[in-house]
Amino acid sequence: QVQVAEFGGGLVQPGGSLRLSCAASGSSFSIYVMAWYRQAPGKQRELVAAVDSGGSTNYADSVKGRFTISRDTAKNTVYLQMNSLKPEDTAGYYCKAQPTWFMDFVGYWGQGTQVTVSS
């Protein structure tokens, strides 16, 4: 069984920065890819960024150049450094672990952490 837990989140002013962390426990096979998703009220959950155990990454166009995903494979921990935050980045952020780059795979989800960008 894989367990996933997010840390960080909070209230930040526009233009500010925030760092999210996600720790996963379980087999290395099951957590080959770790990803961050977000869901704003009334909107569908969307992929923000993902990274595999080899360091390959994928980003949503809306966050390229502002967000950076990184991973400590030894600790099964992934980080999301968010810079130049905008009000439209406000959402619940969720971490997902899965054994494949097929992002429709069910995977293992954390409970989520709220990020609010507001002055």
N, C-alpha and C positions, 0 to 999 in steps of 0.2 A: 504494500500500500504506500502510495506517495502522498506526502503532506506538503502543502505549500503555504507560506505565511509571508505577508507583506508588512513592511515597516516604512515609516516616513509619512509624507502627506501633511496637509495643513493649509493654512491661509497665507498667501503671498501676494505682494503687490505686482501689478503689471510691470514687466521688465525684469522682475526678480528671478531667482533661481531656487530650485528645490531638488533634493536627491531622494529617490525611492530605493528601497532594498527589498529583495525577495529571497527567502531561503527555502530550499526544497530538500526533503529527506526521502530516500528511497534508492532504487537501483539506478545506476548510471545510464542503463539502457532507456529507462522510462523518462529520464530528464535530459535527453540528448538536446532538445531544443527548449529554451525558456523564453517566454515572450511576455510583453506588457500589452494589455488592451485597455481601452477606456470606454466609458459609457456615460454620456450626458443625459439629463432628463429629457424624455421624449424622443431620444435617438437610439439607433442601434449600436451595439457594442462594436468597436472597430479596433483593428490591430494598430498599435503604435510603433513597436519595434520588437525584434526577435534576434536571438543569438544562439548558435549551437556550441557544442563543447570544443569545437575547433576554432572558434572565434569568428566564423562567418556571420554577417549581420544583414538585417533587412529593416528598412524604415518606411513609415508612411510619408508620402510627399509633404504633408502638412507640418511635419516635425523635422525634416532634414535640415541640417545646419544649426539646429537649436537643441535637439535632444541627442544624447549619446548613451547607448546601451553597452554595458561591459559585464564581464563574467569572471568570477573566481571559481574555476572548475573544481579545485580541491575542496572548496567549501560549499559547492553547489549553491552558490549565491550569485544573483544577478542584480545589477544596479542600473537605475535610469537617472542620469543627470539631465535635468531640465533647465535650460537657460532661456533668457528672453521670453519669459512666459507671457501669454496673452489671456485675456478673459475667456476666449473660446477654448482654452485648454482646460477649463473647469470641467471636472468629471470625476466619477469614481474610477480609480485605476486598479486593474486586476492583473495578477500574475498567473501565468499558465505554464505548466511543464508537460512535455509530451515527447514521445520517442521518434518523431518524424517531422519533416518540414511540411507535410500535408496539414495545413492550418485548420482544416475542417475536422481534424481528429478530435475526439471528445476531450482527451487530456485530463489534467488535474489542475483544479483552480483554487486560488486563495480566496479569502473573504472580501478582499478589496480594501482600498484606502482612499479617502476623499482628498482631492486637490481642488482648492478654490483660489482663483486668481481674481482679485478685486481690490480696488482702492478704498 
